[in-house]
Amino acid sequence: MLDEQGHALLYFHSPAHEQKDRVIDDTKAAGFEAVLSKLQAGLSKPRGAKDVATVMQRLGRAKQRFARAAQHYQIDVATVATGATGAGDPSGTQVSAITWSKRIKPGSGAAHPGVYCLRTTLVEQDNATLWRTYTMLTNLESVFRSLKTDLGLRPVFHQIDRRVEGHLFISVLAYHFVHMLRLQLKAKGITESWQTLRDTLATQQRVTVTMQRRDGRAVHVRKASRPEPKHQKINAILGHSPNPGGTHRALV
């Protein structure tokens, strides 16, 4: 469908995002109702806030804090004339009750959990092409983040041009290596991001054990820690040994 500016609107639904959105909405709604219940309970206490200004101020803060949930609530504040004109209640009225009801606002995120919209000027493309383009852009953004952080593209501390070019070349070369690994893993059903893969593989480490001999010399044994099932799966797909680096022994 097209919007008023002639842009294509493409709506997607993700079950995983729906579950996540429902959890967030339920958490926000529970927090907002807890504040409302606290305000309501304070009306029956001798020293609880009852004047209209204070109650409305606290309601405003609650709506600001839980804006995502507050839009779905209709809140009614009942007041009663007290005849008092003291500093705490200059208007002579106090809040007697706070009632609320919940009704999901039409067209809001809560009404369509897990649904998100893509807006594009590529109106001539079909839905499948637009989706592939969107996922490609997402991957590119992930690439740039990886280049800038994990692969050390920046900061660049070199002052000589050839050294700057060498720094950039190594970073781009490292990205191509990462991209090749991800393509091989994706073909076998492993679609995690590079950051997730790094975190997974980082749990297997190279360790060095030092043992002292009776003659005073030391034996150093360096090897990788025992691979977990997830390490074995990744290494099997890439054709790597589950014991990367092998075992090295040194006598000093």
Secondary structure, 3 states (H helix, E strand, C coil): CECCCCCEEEEEECHHHHHHHHHHHHHHHHHHHHHHHHHHHHCCCCCCCCEHHHHHHHHHHHHHHCHHHHCCEEEEEEEEECCCCCCCCCCCEEEEEEEEEECCCCCCCCCCCCEEEEEECCCCCCHHHHHHHHHHHHHHHHHHHHHHCCCCCCCCCCCCHHHHHHHHHHHHHHHHHHHHHHHHHHCCCCCCCHHHHHHHHCCCCEEEEEEECCCCCEEEEEEECCCCHHHHHHHHHHCCCCCCCCCEEEEC
